[in-house]
Amino acid sequence: HAAPPTAEETAQLEAEEAKKQQEEKVVKDKRRKDQALLVTYANEKEIDFLRDRAVKEQEKEIAKLAGQKDALLKKHQALEAEAKAAKDPSAAEKANKALRYNEAELKSQQEVIDAKNLELEGIKAKYGEDKRRYLEITKGSAPAAVASPAPAAAPATPAATKAAAPITAPAKPGEAR
């Protein structure tokens, strides 16, 4: 008769089991992600195409925002000149208020541009990682169970070749095949 496990042994067994379950979950999750990657992209050129398109769209958005920021900067310069040239205090106050509002808009615009630039880096990183993993899976450096390649074709036998040959109508007399 074996003695029942101590509380310490039981805790160790439970910890090992939890670790094993966590490892299995990680492997299962990786397989699921790999399969999704294989379903998402037909080949590595498609990954490049989609990345380039997403990058181009993001850069176009950033350029649009930069143009808006340039317009705000020009307005800012005009408002500064207006504030300096104002003769009476109410006109100066009005110009300074518009200047403060413009400065807040400029700050906000720059924050949006910065966020878009971060998104751009995220897009590049995502597609870079997708391509790296796709190549890893499809070029065979990943475990075979993950890539799940198509089964190898059976060796061709004369009967199998004949069975696989297309069915054609008999040739008419005097007609070459």
N, C-alpha and C positions, 0 to 999 in steps of 0.2 A: 504494500500500500504506500502510495506516495502521499506525502504530507500536503495539505492544501496550500496554495501559494500565499505568501505573506502579502500584506497590504502594499509593500514596496514592489514586490514582484508583479502584483496585479496592476499597479499603476504603470509600471514599465511596459507590461504587455499591452495595456490600453493605449499608451503613448505610441508604441510601435505600430499598433493597428491603425491609429489615427494618422500617423505619418504615411503608412502604406496607402490608406484611402486617399489622402491628399495627393500623393504621387500619381495614383491611378487617375484622379480627377484632372491633374495637370496633363497627363498623357492623352486622355480622352479629349480634353479641350484643344490640345495642339492638333490632334487628328481632325477634329471638327473644323478648326480654322484652316488647316491645310486643304481639306476637301473643299471648303468654301472658296479658297483661293483658286483651286483648279477649275471650279465651276465658273468663277467670275471672269477669268482671263483665258482666251484661246491660246495665246502664246506670249512670249516676252515682248514682241513688237507692239502688241495691243496695250501692254502696260505702259510702254514708252509713249504711245499715241495718247492714251488717256491722261498720263502725267503732263505731257506737253500741252494738251488742251486745257487742263485745269490750271496749269501755271500761266498760260497765256490769258485766260479769263481773269485770274487774280491780278496779274500785272496790269491788265487793262483797267480794272477797278481801281487799283492803286494810282495809276496815271490820272484817271478821272478825279480822284480825291485830291491829288497833288495840284491839278489845275484849279480846283475849287479853293485850295489853300492859297495858291498864287493870287487869285482874285481877292481873297480876304486880305492878303498882305498889301496889295495895291490900295485897297480901301483903307487899310490901317494907315498907310503913308498919307493919304488924302485927309483922313480925320486928324492926324497929328498936325498937319499944316493948317487945317481949319481951326483947331484948338489954339494954335500959336497966333493965328491972325485975328482971332475974335477980339473985338473992341469992347463989347460990354460983357459983364459977368454972366448974364443968363445965356448968351450965345456960347461963351467959353464952357459953361457948365453942361450945356446941351451937347457940345462937341466931345467933352471929356466923358460924358455918360455913354455916348455912341462908341467912343474909343475903348472903354472898359468892356462893353458888350462885344465889340469886335475882337478884343484880346481873348475873351472867354470862348468865342467861336473858333479862333485860331488854335487855342489849346485843345479844344474838343476835336477839331479836325485832325490835329497831329496825333491825338490818342487813337482815333479811328485808323489813321494811316499806319501807326505802329502796330495796332491789332491786326490789320490786313497783312502787314509784313510778317508777323508771327504766323498767321494762317498760311502764308505762302511757304514759309520754312516747314510748317507741318505737312503741307501737301507734298513737298519734295521728299521729306523724310518718309511719309507713308508709302508713296509709290516706290521709293528706293528700297524700303524694307520688303514691300510686296514683291518686287522684282528679285531681290536677293533670295527670298524664301522660295519663290516660284522656281527659280533656277536650281536651287538646292533640291527641291522636290523632283523636278523633271529631269535633272541631269544625274540623278541616282546617288547623290551623297546623303540623302535622307534615308531613314529606315524603309525597307521595301513595304512594310505593312502600311505605312503612312501614305506612300505614293500610290499604292494599289494599281500597278501597271496592268495592262490587258494580258490575259493568259497567253502563253506561247501557242502558236498554231501547231496542230498535229502534223507529223511528217506526211508529205504527200504520197499517197499510194495510187497505183493506176486506177483502182476502183473509185477512190475519192476524187481524183482528177476528172474522171469521166462524169461522175455525179455532179461535180461543180461546174462542168462545161455548160455554156448556154445552149439552150435548145433552139435549133434553127430548122427552117423548112428544108426539105430535100431540094437539091439543085435541079433546075429544069435541064432537059437535054441540051447540050451544046453551051451551057453556061458555066463559067469557071467560078470557083469559090475563092 
